[in-house]
């Protein structure tokens, strides 16, 4: 797992600006980050593109699930 401290700092800074402006607080924030080399010339995709989601209001989380275990009857890719 990668820890992306700069991405977190960008989101936290945006939330701080919003709070300092006395704006309505966000329940959640989505950030899109383009990183790395193009996968092929003129590609819209890069090696490390990713999306980060920050849930600021825990009341927005209505539930969660536990990942299921590996079924040993099948190959594990």
C-alpha positions in Angstrom: 0.0 0.0 0.0 1.3 3.4 -0.9 1.0 6.3 1.6 0.5 9.5 -0.4 1.2 12.3 2.1 1.2 15.1 -0.5 -2.3 14.0 -1.7 -3.5 14.1 1.9 -2.0 17.5 2.3 -3.8 18.8 -0.8 -7.2 17.6 0.5 -6.6 18.9 4.0 -5.6 22.3 2.7 -8.7 22.5 0.6 -10.8 21.6 3.6 -9.0 24.2 5.7 -9.6 26.9 3.0 -13.3 26.0 3.0 -13.5 26.2 6.8 -11.7 29.5 6.9 -14.2 30.9 4.4 -17.0 29.9 6.7 -18.4 27.8 3.8 -20.7 24.9 4.3 -18.5 21.9 5.3 -18.0 19.1 2.8 -19.3 15.6 3.7 -16.8 14.0 1.3 -14.1 15.0 -1.1 -12.8 13.3 -4.2 -9.4 14.1 -5.7 -8.1 12.9 -9.1 -4.3 12.7 -9.4 -2.4 12.1 -12.7 1.1 10.6 -12.0 3.8 8.7 -13.9 4.7 8.2 -17.5 2.1 7.8 -20.2 1.2 4.2 -20.8 1.7 4.8 -24.6 2.1 7.9 -26.8 -0.8 10.4 -26.5 -2.4 8.2 -23.8 -5.0 9.6 -21.4 -3.7 7.1 -18.8 -0.5 7.2 -16.9 1.3 4.6 -14.8 0.1 5.8 -11.4 -3.2 7.7 -12.0 -5.4 7.3 -9.0 -8.4 8.7 -7.2 -8.5 9.5 -3.5 -11.7 9.7 -1.5 -11.9 11.5 1.9 -15.1 11.0 3.9 -15.1 14.0 6.3 -18.5 13.2 7.9 -18.5 9.7 9.3 -22.3 9.7 9.3 -22.1 9.3 5.5 -20.8 5.8 6.0 -23.9 3.7 6.1 -22.2 0.3 6.3 -19.2 -1.7 5.3 -18.3 -5.3 4.5 -15.5 -7.6 5.4 -13.5 -9.1 2.5 -14.3 -12.7 2.0 -11.5 -15.3 2.5 -9.7 -17.1 -0.3 -11.4 -20.2 -1.6 -8.7 -22.9 -1.8 -10.6 -24.9 -4.4 -9.6 -22.3 -7.0 -6.3 -20.8 -8.1 -5.3 -17.5 -6.5 -4.3 -15.1 -9.2 
